[in-house]
Amino acid sequence: MGPAGELAVVLVHRRYLKRSPHVKGWVGWSLKGPFGGELVTLTGQGERRTPIEDVRIRPSHLALLPESRFLLVGSRTRLGETEGTWEPNAVVFSASGTSQGEFCVGDDIPALVTDRHGRIWTAYGDEGVYGGHPQSAAGLAGWDTDGRATWHPRGRLPDHPLEGCTAATEDDQVWLVWYSGSRTGTFLTRITPSTGEVTSHRSPVRDPDGFAVRGDRAVLTRRDHDRRTVTLTRAEFDGTAWTATDHRTVDVPGRVVMRCGQGRDGTLWLRTGDIWLRVEA
């Protein structure tokens, strides 16, 4: 989902795909590069198709940017040939599908979101936190589309992140959801980029994979592994803590896997198989 409410997917030919014998569902398919494809974007004005060619990274994330630009990001990177450099794992494309630049946004990225101003926000996994990349080691980071790190926690989190869970936006604010390495729990961290303010509270759901927030209300989902159901939780904020107000198991049209939940301005878009479900906070 994009910051203006547009929905997009990248289509590639089967010849660019390889299948893991150990992972079920669409997430078991991975890309072998270089590859080409087509970005299909749905807006209130209709459908737009944008060809892309010669993509050399292996993307795990698609994110939309202002002015119809978009971003493909691979979750992993490695040290480059020059000492102190890292191989690019992010590519920014223009509205016409032309590459505008490649750069690295850290290593081991389970959660990524872009805001309405085109900034990139990342939460890292344990292999990134305990790897050698300096921004990944902090657990959370913010980036611009030139590949510069523009925000990092600076000790303002209640614990040190071990694994990112999911991410969301609400107006000009960004939410990154993560759990700690010292088993203190899962946290919802709200970042206000314009002021640098950071606030964190415990999540009412352990390790959610979908999150959306509107004011003092939130909806969180957690997939049921290898089943066509999710646990959906509604929560409210009383000024000091988030408290669950409703839990229910929901049947969904297809399997929910990692990186399927995207929260935008109070709406959770949840991909289940080949269907996107819309859940309001």
Protein Blocks (a to p, Z undefined) as FASTA:
>chain_A
ZZkopacdddddfklpccdfkbgcjklpccddddddddddddfkbccddddehiabdcfb
dcddehhiacdddfbdcddfbehiacdfbdcddfkopafbdcdebehifbdcddfkopac
ddddfklmmmmbfklmnopacddfeopafbdfkopafbdcfbdfbdcdehjbccdddddf
konaccdddddfknopacddddfbehiabdcdehjaccdddddehiacdcddddddehja
ccdfbdcddddfbdcdehkacceehiacddehjaccdddZZ
